[in-house]
């Protein structure tokens, strides 16, 4: 879908689609594409993903991942402040910054003793992962995304507080209220757009109900 762009028409609503891959572009007529999508309230030409409703949580989780990566890439130490009593020239500042980077940046230089000149003082700024509560934060983000897609965590193999009864109920709910509506949406699109091309009005597409029997 990220390679397909619908082209609006001034009077016929839709002029067609353009499929783009790199520098190549291929046009398609409206009848050549069967678009099965969830309605987008702000854009009638495109569908909307459940992920869009939790993009803030996804972005926050991404930042949490980057923070954790940088936590270790920067020597497994949070940042700090170097206080300098006098104003330095640009050359002095650049020379000090480069020397500090070579001596203390990266995991290999972690916990090295720093020697500061000219009355400079190191003021530590310590923020631990416990303070940030990243474990709880990332679990919250995960649960928000699962709720957006209506997926029980037992479906993706998380069983920390799931027993057999809960797992079986989750499978039933997932099949009945997630998979079946999706199949209905696909079935209706095919029956409306694809089957008439065969010229036989008695043809219809259907599916086997995925929900477990009671």
N, C-alpha and C positions, 0 to 999 in steps of 0.2 A: 504493500500500500504506500510506502514512503516514496516509491518510484513513479506512482501514478498521480497525475494532476487532472482533475475535472476542469473542463473549459466551459464557462457560462455562455449562454446564447441570449441575445437581447429580447427575442420573442418566443423561442422554443424551449427556454429554460436551460437546456444542456446541448452544447454543440458537439461534445465528444470528450475523449480522454487523450492524454499524451503520456506515454510510458518513456521515462528517461533512465538511461544507464550510462553513467559517465558523460561523454560528449554526444552520445547517440540518443535520438528521440524518435519514437514511433507513434503516429497518430492512430486512434481507433474511433470508429463511429459509435454513437450511443448504443445501438443494437448489438454491437460486438462485445459489450462488457455487461456482465450481470453483477451488479454491485449489491452485496449482502452486508448491510451495516446497521449499526444502531443510529437512530436519528440524533443529529447534533442540533441543539436549540439555537445556536448562533450561526451555523453554517449549513444550509440545506444541501450543499454539494458534497459534503464529506461526512463520514460517520464519526462517532466519538468512542474512545476507548474508556473502560472503567478506570484505567490508570490516571486519566486526566483529573479525576476527582480527588486523587491522593498525591498529586505532584509535589505538594509541599513536604509531605512525609518522605517521598522518594528523594527529593533534593536534600532534606535534612540527613537522611541515611547516607547519601553519597558524601556529604561533608563529614559525617562521622567516620566513614572509611578513610577519607583523605587525611583527617586529623590523626587517626591511628597510624597510618602509613608514615606521616611526617614525624610522629612521635618517636618512631624508631629510626627513621632516616636521618634525623637531626641529632643522633647520639643518644636516643632514649632519655632525653632531658628536655623539660620545657624551657622556654626562652628566659632571658633575664635582661637586665638593664646595666649598662656600664656608665657610671656617672663620671664626668670629666669636669674638674673645677674651672679650667680656663677654656676659652674658645680656641679651637684648632683651625689651622689653615686647611684648605681643601686637600693639599698634598699630604699633610699629616693624617688627616682623617682617612683618605684612601689607603695610605700605607698601613695604618693600624687595622682597618677593616680587612685588607687582604691577608695580613699576617694572622689575624684572628681566624679567618676562614680556613687557612691552610693548617693551622694548629689544632682547631677544635671542631671543625665541621665533619659530620659523618660518624657512623658507628665505630669505625676503626680508631677514631680520636676521642671516644667517649671517656669521661672522667679524668682527662689529663689536667695536670695542675697548670693554672693560668698565672702568668706574671704580668702585672699591670704597672705602667710607669707614669710619672708625672702627676701623682696624686689621684689617679683614676681608681674608682671603687666599683666592685661587682655587687649588684643587688639582684638577688635571686627572685624569680617569679615562678612559683611552683603550683602547677595545676595537675592533679593526678586524675587518672581515669576513674577512680572511685568517686572523686568530686563531680566529675562530669556525668557519672552514672550511665556510661555508654551501653552497658549490657542491657539495662532496662529500656533505654531509649531505642536501641536497635530492635528489641523484641516488640516494642510498641509500633515501630514503623512496619515491621513484618506483619503484625496483626492487622494494621490498617489496610495494607495492600491485599491481604487475604480476604478481608471483609469486602473490599471494593469488587473483587471478583467472585464473592460468595463461595469461597473455598474453605472448607474446614481443614484445620492443620493436620488432621489425621490423613487427609488425602495426599499430602506431600510427605508423609512419613514421620511427622512429629508426634511422638507418643509419650511425652513426659507426664501428662496427666490424662491420658486417654485409655479407657478400658475397652474390652471387646464390644460391649453394648454400644458405647459411644461411637466406636469406629464404624460399626454396622449402620447405626443411625446416620452418621455423617455420609456414608456411601449412598444411602437412600436419598437423603436431602440433596446431595450433590447431583445425583443422576436425575432427580425429579425436577429440581428448580434451577439447575445450571445447564446441564447437557441437553435435556429435553427441549427447553425453550430455544436453545441455539439451533437444534435440529429443526424445530418448527420454522424458525426464521429462514434457514437454508431451503427447506422444503417449499415454503411459499414463494420464495424467489425463483426457484427452478420451475415450479408449476406455472408461474405467471410469465416468465421470460423465455425459458428454454423449451418446454414441452410444446407450445404452439408452433415452433419451427418444424415439427414433424408432421403437422397437418392432421393429426388424429386426435379428436377431442376426447376420446376415451382414455388416453394415456394420462398417467399421474405418477408423481414421485412420492414415495412414503418411506418411513423408516420403522425399524423395530424399536419399541419402547425400551430404553436402556435402564429404566428404574427396576430394581430387584422386586420380585413378586412378594406380596405380603404372605 
